[in-house]
Amino acid sequence: MPRPKVYVTRMIPQEGIDFLNESCSVEVNPEDRPLTREELLRNVQGKEGILCLLTDRIDAEVFDAAPGVRGFANYAVGFDNIDVKEATKRKIPLSNTPGVLTDATAEMAWALLFAIARRVIESDRLMRSGNWPGWGPLQFIGGDVTGKTLGICGSGRIGTAMALKSKGFNMQVLYTDEIANLTLEKELGARKVSFDELLRQSDFISVHVPLLPSTRHLFSRRVFAAMKKTAYLINTSRGPVFNEVELVEALRKKLIAGAALDVYEFEPKMVDGLAELDNVVITPHTASATISSRTNMGLKAAENLLAMIKGERPPDCLNPQIFQ
Ligand code: DGY
């Protein structure tokens, strides 16, 4: 029997490719860069399964280009790059990679929190410049963490993990969500609050909402103005959840103390002015970039893809209704 043809839109850790190779004929984008639109449309032709990335826009045009496709496995937990409604209408199954990057992303949120509060990157820059004059009582005074209030915007898997890791810092934890998070309430005495209360009370706000029409530009001028002037924002979710131009304006005016960002509104670009500010820490969308997390994302995506190729419901199905 011929082996099903699978296309992988960019190299992922080898374990995922090896897993697919056991039963499929696998073609991988040989370039270490996202495919152009033309390349994507050309390379999906004639394939039965596609392992795609958050940098690939998967929509009606791609579905038209790959009429024989039996499923798209996204190598990410976020899936705002895929037109799920259109795929569902066409009965094309989709999957993502939840769970395996939860701790890595929560750890990165903490790394960013400390980096911005304790001015780690600014300090590193000074040391490398060779201009450190020696210890000084007023140098790089930053924000306190222990005992402060941590606001979790979106208490799903990653928001919950981020909050639970605050245990050693004796923080008050507030969170926003549609439903009560009993784990956070039981483990930390966390309190579910309105978005506006989260803004008013938090010393740190860590953002963990998916990108949806309702969360696009959730953080904008009004929100920055409603936060404490001493508060910090951490974003490891999706860039467009912030209005980045208005964030730069707020940081310039010192409406908030700082922001630490792993994601950007117009990736891979940043809006003008952001990179020049001292009160930001910026990392290149690497929150899930640990060895085990990226390896397991590849294995999970491969496992989902194989199930879809066989006509089975994948373990992490984004549109389970098509199997009913
Ligand atoms: C995701 O999985 O959605 C992250 O943004 C990348 O790992």
Boltz pocket constraint, residues with backbone or C-beta under 6 A from the ligand:
constraints:
  - pocket:
      binder: B
      contacts: [[A, 54], [A, 75], [A, 76], [A, 77], [A, 78], [A, 79], [A, 97], [A, 101], [A, 236], [A, 237], [A, 285], [A, 288]]
      max_distance: 6.0
